[in-house]
Amino acid sequence: MDEQALLLLKEEDEGKIRRTSVPTQLLKLKRTQWWILVFISIFFLISAQAIAVLLGRFYYNQGGNSKWISTLVQTGGFPILYLPLCLLPPSSSHSSSSSCSFTTLLCIYLSLGLAIGLDNLLYSFGLSYLSASAYSILCASQLAFNGVFSYYINSQKITVLIFFSVLLLSVSAVLVSLDDDDDSNNSPSGDSKWSYLVGCFCTVFGSLIYSLQLSLMQLSFEKVIKSETFSMVLEMQIYTSLVASCVAVIGLFASGEWMLLSVEMDEFHEGRVVYVLTLVGTAVSWQLGSVGAVALIFLVTSLFSNLIGTLSLIVTPLAAIAVFHDKLTELKMVAMVIAFMGFALYIYQIYLNDLEVQRAREAQVE
């Protein structure tokens, strides 16, 4: 039996074990109900992430300029995640945390939280210098980085399809970095090519860190925590977001930006109320996207969740064209097509893996 098929079969069996810790009502769901939950989660992840990026772009377009506030709202809405956590049975939360010590968990939360804080800051700089469409397409490079880190950190087999997926997404990112025709009208950085290149670098480097922390999070679940219950995933989201939010708050006060917030609010083009609503909406959108991602991890797999998150990066530029009238240049169109081809190759590889799992299961039955 193929080694990859055995590994996938093992992961599927572990997924069944994880589901035993969730409410019994969910275990009794019919297949149709399960698919409904999956599609609802996909909708939340794609729409919430697109809205969050567009609101972030709106914040900068209307006069917002605080990188640390933009960083904070990406994780600052984490308290709303306590709602689904409280809906879980108390026993599941305790059992999920008992497989490793409190000190070990604290180290994991701190290290991943710091990485997320740095990642959010880089994304804030990238979004401030780029249009929403260019920013989103560049973020698609996270799937390419994820393939590399999964190979070295998570021992994932890199097939020909995955290799070409990584290559195509990397080419797409390079093409976008060469196209700055529309950013002078949609970015507060003006028409400076240097600012545009800095935005590209920050976004791609942020995607690299994001992919790295995803692989490290998976490694933590498999090798250290040895538990992937729904409550454990929520706790990981909450406490790493708490650390990242603390980093953003410290940066906000250390940089002195907090003293300028009142002025920024007064000078916001759409007024103080819209300023507050924009930040609150951005924070809630990022967390709804996180809930959608967590739900897909719970209902399907973490890889599927990541792929849907990447798909939302293809949807966001289309929304940016409608909302902000971003210019859809020929080079950007080519980049979007190449990014979609890379995504499709990755999806096809998952389909082939599923076929291998099915054959392996049938062989075991025989």
N, C-alpha and C positions, 0 to 999 in steps of 0.2 A: 504494500500500500504506500502511495506517495507520502513523503514526509509532510508536505504542505497540507495535504488532505487530513492527515492525522492531527496536525496542529489546529486546523480549522474545526475539526470534529470535537477536539478537546475544548476549544473556546466556546463552541455551541453548548456543550454539556455544562460548562461553567456558567453560561448564561442561564441555563435552566435552574441551576443551584441558586443563582442570585435572585431569581424570581420567587423563590420560596419565602423570602423575607418581606415581601410586599403584602398589602392588604389582600385578604382572600377574595374580596369582590373583584379585584383585577384579574385574579387567576381564573375566575369563572366567566370571563368575557368570551363571547363568541368571536369567531374569526372576523366577521363583518365589523363588530364593535372594535376589535383590535386595529383593523385597517382605518377605521374612522379616527381613532386616537392618533395613529401614525400620521395621517394627512393633516389633522389639526396641528400636530407638533411641527410638521414641515411648514405649514402656513405661518405659524408663530415665528419660527426661526428665520425664514426668508423675509417676511414682511417687517418684523421687528428690527432685524439688522439693517435692512434697507432704510427704514425710517430713522434709525439712530444715526446712520451716516449722513443722511440728508439734513437732519436737524443740526448735526455738528457743522455741516457746511453752511447752513443758514445762520448759525451763531457767528461764524467768522465773517460772512457776507454782510451782516447787519451791524458790524462794528465791534464784535467780541474779539478779544485779543489775548485772553489769559490761557496759556498752555496748561497750567496746573488745574484750572477749573475744568477744562476740557478733559484732562486726565482723570480727575476725580469722578466726573459723572459716568465714566465707563464702568466703574465698580461701586460707586456710592449708593446705588439703589439696592444693594444686597439684602437689607432687612426684609424686603418683600418675599425673599426665598424662605423665610421662616414659616410662612403660611403653609406651603406644601409639606415642609418638614414636620410641622405639628400635626398634619393629617395622618402621618405614618404611626403605626403602633410604637409606643415607647420602647418596647423590647428590641425592636429592630435597630434602633439607634445605638443602644448599649452594646449589643452583640457585634455590631459592625466595627466598633472601635476597640474591642478587646483583644484583637489579634496582634497589636503592637503597643508599646508603652506610650505614655503621654508625652514624654520627652522626644521620642521619635516622631510622633505626629506633629509636635510643635516645630521641630526642625523642618519637616516637610512643608508645613503651612507657611513658615517664614521664608524659606528659600523660594518656593513657587510664588508666594505673594510678592516678594521683591522682584522676581522676574516679570510677573504680570504688571507691576507698577512701572517698571522700565519700558516694557512693551507698550503700555498705554500712552506713556509720555512720547515715545517715538511716533506712535500713530497720530497723536495730537499735532505734533510738528508736521507730519506728512499731510494731514488734512488741511492744515492752515496754509500750506504752500501749493496745494494741488486742487484741481477741480474734483468734484465727487466722483465723476466717471473715471478719471485717470487713477485716482486713489483706489477705487474698488478693483480695477483691473490689476493694478500692481499687487494688491493684497492676495490675488489668486496665486502668487508665487509661494504662498504658505503651503499649498498642497505639494509643490515640488520639494520644498524643504522637508516636509513631513515624510515624504518617501525616503529621503536620504537618512533622516534620523531614525525612522522606523527600522531601516536595514541595520544600522550600527548599534542602536540602543535596544530595540525591541526584537531584533533577529528576524525581521520580516523578509521573506524572499522577494528580491527585485526581479520581476519578470521583464520580458521584452516590452510588453504593453505598458507597464509602469515606467520603464526607462523612457519610452517615447512620450508618455504623459508628462514626466518631469521636464523633458527637453522642450516640448511644445509650450508648456506654461512658462518656462524660463525665457524662451524666445518672445512670448507675448509680453512679458514684463519689460524686456529690453526695448521692444518696439514702442511701448507707451512712454518709456523714459526719453525717447528721441522725438516725441511729438508734444510740443508745448504751444501749439498754435492757439488753443482755446483757453489757456489758463490765465492769460493776462486779464481776461474779462471776468473770471469767476474766482480768482484767488486774491486775497488781500495783500499778497506779496508783490503785486504789480507785475510788470513785464520783465522782471529780472530772470534771466536764464539760470543764473547761479542759484537763486532761491528755488527755482523749479527742480534743479538737480539735487539740491539738499532735500527737498520734499520727497523725491524719488528714493534717495538713499535711506532716509528715515523710515519710509513705508516698507521698503524691502527688508531692511535690517529688523524692523519690528515684526515682520512676517517670519523672519528666521527665528527670532526669540520665541514668538508664539508657537511655532512648530516644535521647537526644542522643549518648551515647557509642557506641551501636550504629550510628547514621548516620555518625558520624565514623570508626568502624572500617571501615565499608563504603567510605567515601570514601578512606580510606588505602589499602585494597586496590586500588581502581580507579584512583586518580590518582597515588599515590606508590609503593607497593610493586609494583603492577601484577602481582600474583600471588595466586592463591587456592588454592594446593595444600593438601592435607590437612596436611602438615607445617608449612606457614606459618601456618595457622589454629591449630594446636596451639601453635606457638611464641608466637603472639599471646596465647593464653590463659595460657600459663605465665608469660611475662615481665610482662604487665600484672598478673597475680595476685601475682607476686613484689613488684612495686612497691606494690600495694594492701596486701599483708601487712606490708610494712615500715612503711607509714603507720600501720597498726593497732598494730604493736608500739611505735612511737614514741609514739603517743597513749596506749597502755597505761602506759608508764613516765612520760611527762610528766604525766599526770593523777594519778599516784600510785595508780591502781587495782591495780597489781601487788602492792602491799603488803597489800591486802585479800583477795587470792585464797585464801590459806590459810584465813582466817576464813570466807570464802564457801563454801569446800569443806567445812569442818567443819559449817557450819550448813545445808548443803544437805539438804532434807528426806529424800531417799532415800539419803543417805550419800555418802562420798567416791568409791567405786567407780562408782556410777551417775552421779555428777557428771562424772567423767573420760570414761566411756562416752558420755554425752550429748554432750559437746563433740566427741569423736572421731567419733561417728556423724553429727553435724551437718556436720562438715567433709567427711567422706567422701561424704555425701549430696549436698552442693552440687557436689562435683567430679564425681560420677557423672552428675548432671544436666547439667553442662557437657560431659561426654563425649557424652551423648546429643544435646545441642544441636549439638556439633561434627560428630557423625556424620550428623545430618540435613542440616547445611550441605553436607557432603561428598557424601552420597547423593542429595539432592534440591536444595534451595536454602536460602539464609539466611532468606528470607521465610517459607518453610514451617516452618522451625525456630522462628522467633519466634511464629508462629501456634499451634504446638503448645505452646510455653511459656505462652502466654496461656490456652490450654485447660486447662492444669494448675491455673490460678488458679480455675477454676470447679469443679474436682474437689476442691481443698483444703478449701473450706468444708464440703462434704459429709463429708469425713473428720474435720474438726474437730468436727462435730456428734456423730459416733459416738465419738470418742476423748475429747473434753473436755466433751461435753454442752452445747455452745454452744446458746443459745436461737435458734431459727430464727423470727425475727419476721416479720410480714407485710411490712414495708417491706423487709427484707433479701431475702425471697423475690421481691418485685417487682424489686429491684435485680439479683438473679441472673438472672431471666428476661430483663431488658433487656440485661444484659451478654452473655448467650448469643445474643440476637438480633443484637447488634452484631457479635459474632464470626462468626455465620452469614453476615451480609452481606459481611464481608471474605472469607470462604471462597468465596462465590458469585462475587465479583469475580475471584478467582484462577481459578476455573473458566472464566469468560468470557475471561480473558486467555489461558488455555491453548487455547481454541477459536480465538482470533485467531492464535496461533502456528501451529496446525495448518493453518489456511487459508493463512497466509503461506507455509508450507513447500510446500503443494500448488501454490500459484500460481508459486513458483519452479521447481518441477519441470516444470510446463506451459510 
